[in-house]
Amino acid sequence: DVKVTQSSRYLVKRTGEKVFLECVQDMDHENMFWYRQDPGLGLRLIYFSYDVKMKEKGDIPEGYSVSREKKERFSLILESASTNQTSMYLCASWAERGYGYTFGSGTRLTVV
Amino acid sequence: AQSVTQPDIHITVSEGASLELRCNYSYGATPYLFWYVQSPGQGLQLLLKYFSGDTLVQGIKGFEAEFKRSQSSFNLRKPSVHWSDAAEYFCAVWLSGGSYIPTFGRGTSLIVHP
């Protein structure tokens, strides 16, 4: 089975810190995604990537950037963390068209 | 605009009772359809998916879903709910020929009473 691993389950960071959220998948998928999940708002797409060094903005990219230097790794970067970025962050990868996402376990980030 | 609607934000059932979670979509063509489950503090896990063929699909954990083209619906069902089914359930659709990005519903929170 495809495995998507997010390196941290829980993170607590201070306002203004630069934060890296890491995601690794083990099945050579080309497509990777970052979502944030907030109560009542569902899943919102931040960024996605179709290939190495390629990135596309999702619905809410402001305050975030991404890095995809290797096919298996897709990093989400909060350049200067703010309290409104406290959320659950979910990484996913996409095998074939229509075959659905595989999600990581999520990283719950708290910015204080 | 294309959309996915899960009309129930919360559903409460008793353990052993049957369950139906609703999902409606608005697309011009038949999309690919998915149901995901999210246990507290976890990521989303794929329960089942529909691409074509038999409109009743079986998934993991004893769940099934029925695609009804005339109603643009893909409702999730389980004949007897277990306490461990308490979770958030998400419906998602993806349109063939479009982007790689599915559209998710807002989710339905299932509460199971003993």
Chai-1 contact restraints between the chains, C-beta under 6 A:
chainA,res_idxA,chainB,res_idxB,connection_type,confidence,min_distance_angstrom,max_distance_angstrom,comment,restraint_id
A,N31,B,Y100,contact,1.0,0.0,6.0,A-B,restraint_1
A,G42,B,F104,contact,1.0,0.0,6.0,A-B,restraint_2
A,G42,B,R106,contact,1.0,0.0,6.0,A-B,restraint_3
A,G42,B,G107,contact,1.0,0.0,6.0,A-B,restraint_4
A,L43,B,F104,contact,1.0,0.0,6.0,A-B,restraint_5
A,L90,B,G43,contact,1.0,0.0,6.0,A-B,restraint_6
A,W94,B,Y100,contact,1.0,0.0,6.0,A-B,restraint_7
A,G98,B,Y32,contact,1.0,0.0,6.0,A-B,restraint_8
A,G98,B,W94,contact,1.0,0.0,6.0,A-B,restraint_9
A,G100,B,F34,contact,1.0,0.0,6.0,A-B,restraint_10
A,G100,B,L46,contact,1.0,0.0,6.0,A-B,restraint_11
A,G100,B,K49,contact,1.0,0.0,6.0,A-B,restraint_12
A,F103,B,G43,contact,1.0,0.0,6.0,A-B,restraint_13
A,F103,B,L44,contact,1.0,0.0,6.0,A-B,restraint_14
A,G104,B,G43,contact,1.0,0.0,6.0,A-B,restraint_15
A,S105,B,Q42,contact,1.0,0.0,6.0,A-B,restraint_16
A,S105,B,G43,contact,1.0,0.0,6.0,A-B,restraint_17
A,G106,B,G43,contact,1.0,0.0,6.0,A-B,restraint_18
